[in-house]
Structure formats: C-alpha cells, structure tokens
Amino acid sequence: MYVCICNAVTEDAVHECLASGAQNTRQVKEGCGMKPGCGTCTRRIRAMVSEWKTASELMDAFTGGPATLQPVSAPEGDTEFPRAEPATGEPVRAPQQQPRRTRREVKQPAA
C-alpha cells in the first residue's frame, strides 16, 4: 500500500528504511528519497516508526537483549504485513487461531 502518493513510496519501502536503521520520520523520508509534498504521509510514517520501535522493544523483552529486526519477504500471494525475524534467524510466527465453531458443532444443552 502506498504511504506517500506524492513520492510513490510504499509501506515496504518504509519498512526497508526502518530495517536499515532509520530511527525517526525525518530519517525515513531521507532514506526513501522523499521530497516535500502535501505532507499527509507524515502521520502514517510516524505511526510506522512507532510500531517498529514497539516491536523492537517487545523483541528485546522476549529475548533478554537488543534484537535486530530484518524484513522478510512474504510468500507469494500473502497479503499480511511483512514478518520480522530475530537476529537468531528463526522466524517469528503468530500463534495459530482455533477455527470458529458453527452452530452445528456447538453442543446444545440436553432438554
């Protein structure tokens, strides 16, 4: 999805800038080669930087130390956000959700 229409910058490009070390909105804009435009992308980029920092801090809490997040290319046809891998190389995966039950599968109380 496009983050900045004026400069044709996508979320993937922003994630790449963050993975390469950008720490704030200005560094992301410089890293993506963005020129001044309408400015509506700034809020979204700021949110993406915040999300990236939160994910990094969460990884630190789980691993007991700073972890470097690397972008991982999604399998073809995968529409989810890019997943991150810790420095150990093991992919971080979300827990599998239990399938929803249909009405027929839900046990009815005996009458």
C-alpha positions in Angstrom: 0.0 0.0 0.0 1.2 3.5 -0.7 2.2 5.6 2.2 3.1 8.7 0.2 1.3 9.3 -3.1 3.3 12.4 -3.9 6.6 10.4 -3.9 5.2 6.9 -4.7 6.6 5.4 -1.5 5.1 2.1 -0.3 4.9 0.5 3.2 7.6 -1.9 2.0 10.0 0.9 1.3 9.4 2.4 4.7 9.9 -1.0 6.4 13.2 -1.3 4.5 14.4 2.1 5.7 13.5 1.1 9.3 15.3 -2.2 9.0 18.4 -0.4 7.7 18.5 1.8 10.8 16.2 4.8 10.4 15.1 6.0 13.9 12.6 8.7 13.1 10.3 10.2 10.5 12.9 12.5 9.0 15.4 9.7 8.6 12.7 7.5 6.9 11.9 10.3 4.5 15.6 10.9 3.7 16.2 7.1 3.3 13.2 6.7 0.9 14.3 9.8 -1.1 11.1 11.7 -0.4 10.8 15.3 -1.5 8.4 17.8 0.2 4.9 17.3 -0.9 1.4 17.6 0.6 2.6 16.2 4.0 -0.3 13.9 4.6 2.1 10.9 4.8 3.9 12.2 7.8 1.4 11.0 10.3 1.4 7.5 8.8 5.2 7.3 8.7 5.3 8.5 12.3 2.9 5.7 13.3 5.0 3.1 11.4 8.2 4.3 13.2 6.4 3.9 16.5 5.1 0.4 15.6 8.6 -0.6 14.6 10.1 0.7 17.8 7.4 -1.1 19.8 8.1 -4.3 18.0 11.8 -3.9 18.6 11.3 -3.3 22.3 9.0 -6.3 22.6 11.6 -8.5 21.0 14.2 -7.1 23.5 11.8 -8.1 26.3 11.3 -11.7 24.9 15.0 -12.3 24.1 16.5 -10.5 27.1 18.5 -8.1 24.9 18.5 -5.9 21.9 17.4 -7.8 18.7 17.9 -6.6 15.2 14.7 -7.0 13.1 15.2 -7.9 9.5 12.4 -7.6 6.9 11.3 -11.0 5.5 9.8 -11.3 2.1 6.3 -12.7 2.3 5.3 -15.8 0.4 3.7 -15.1 -3.0 0.0 -14.3 -2.5 0.4 -13.4 1.2 -1.4 -10.2 2.0 -0.3 -9.8 5.6 2.3 -7.4 6.8 5.9 -8.5 6.4 7.1 -10.6 9.2 10.2 -9.9 11.2 13.0 -12.3 12.2 15.1 -12.0 15.3 18.9 -12.0 14.9 18.9 -15.8 15.5 17.3 -16.4 12.1 14.3 -18.1 13.5 11.0 -16.6 12.0 8.6 -15.0 14.4 5.2 -16.5 13.9 1.8 -15.5 15.4 0.0 -18.3 17.3 -2.5 -20.2 15.3 -6.1 -19.3 16.0 -8.6 -22.0 16.7 -11.2 -22.4 13.9 -14.6 -20.9 14.7 -17.3 -23.4 15.5 -20.5 -23.4 13.6 -23.9 -23.7 15.3 -24.0 -27.4 14.4 -20.6 -28.0 16.2 -21.7 -26.3 19.4 -23.1 -28.7 21.9 -26.7 -28.0 22.8 -27.7 -28.5 26.4 -29.9 -31.5 26.9 -33.5 -30.6 27.5 
